Amino acid sequence: MVPPRNTSVSSQRSERRISVRLPMRVRGRDSRGVPFEEETSSENLCRNGAAFVTRFDVAIGSDLEIRIPPSYYASRRGETDFATQGRVVHVGDRHPQGEKLVGVQFTGPRFQRVFRSESAA
């Protein structure tokens, strides 16, 4: 008998994520319900979601607010921060210091910029 696969992320991901580091401000509540706000950076992203490292313990299903400053992705002047909401769909250990790699699916506006992977540069 084949064990069931965790399809919560892989079946929902319809676009390839691009490895790109953009500064992000993430706000939400940790797994104990304590509010937090953190400056971090993306590990990868696509129009529908992003992954980033955090020092906070967040639970799958948690809702987060995400902001990315325009100076890092905007090609036109006068653009404002990209602001959206996201739901945590993956949490994995990242570093021995207790940091977690968190994957979110955007539940608010989708990211409308296209990047070339940093590994392709």
N, C-alpha and C positions, 0 to 999 in steps of 0.2 A: 504494500500500500504506500502510495506517495503522500508525504505530508503536505497539507495545504500551504500554498505560497501566500506570503503577505502581499496582497495586491493593492493595498491602500495608496501607494505612491505610484508604482509602475503602471498600473492600468489607467490611472487618471492623467498621466503625463503624456500630452499629445505633441509637445514640441521639445526639441533637443535643447537642453540648457547649455549656455555658453559660459566658459570660465572667464569671469571678469570681476575685478575687485573695484567696487564702488563704495564710498562711505555711506553708511546708513545710520539712521536713528530709529531704534526700535523701542516701543513702549507697550507695556501690557502688565499682566499679573503672573507671578511665578506659580509653581504647583501648589504652594500653600496659600495663594490668594493675595500675596503681598505685592503691591504695585512696584514696578521698576521702569527705568528708562536707561538706555545704554547706547553709546556710540560704538559702532562696530563696522564691518565691511562685508560686502557680499563675497561669497566664494564662487557662486555661479548664479545666473538668472536667465529667465525667458519672459515672454509676455505674461504668462500665467502664474509665475511664482519665482521664488528665490531660495537660496540656501545661505546661511551665515553662521558664524561662530558666536556663541554667547557664554557668559560665565553664570547665567541664571538657569535654574532648573525649571523648564517649562514643560507642560504636559501636552501630549497629542490632543488635538481638539481645541486648544486654547486659541483665543482671538488676540491678534496683535495689531498695533498701528505701526506703519512703516513709512519713513520719509527718506528720500534720496535727493541731495542738493543738485540743482540744475547745472552747476559749473562743471560737473563731471560727465554729463551726458547730453547737455543741450547743444544744439547747433545754431540755435537762434537766440538773439538777445531778448530779454524780457520774460523768459520762461520762468515759472515758479517751481518750487520743490515738487517732485513726484510724490504724492501722498496717497496711500491706499490702506486697506485692511487686509489681513491675511489670517488663515487658519493653519495652525501647526499640523503637518501631516507626517513628519518624521523627526525623531530625535535620536542622535547617535553620539557616542563618546568621541571626542576629538583629541584631547590632550590630557596628559597625566595631571595637570593642574585643575582638572575638573571641568574644563570647557566642553561645551556640547556643540555639535553640528546640527542645526535646526533647519528643516525644510518647511517652507510655507507655500500654500496655494493662495493666490490673491482672491479675495472675496469682494473686493472693491474694484476700482479702476485697474485696468491691465496696463502693463508697461509697454509703451509704444515706440521704444527706440530699438534699433538693431545694432549689435556689436559684433566685431570679429573676435574670436577667441584669443585670449592672451597667449595661448600655446601656439597659435598660428602666426603670431607676430614675429 
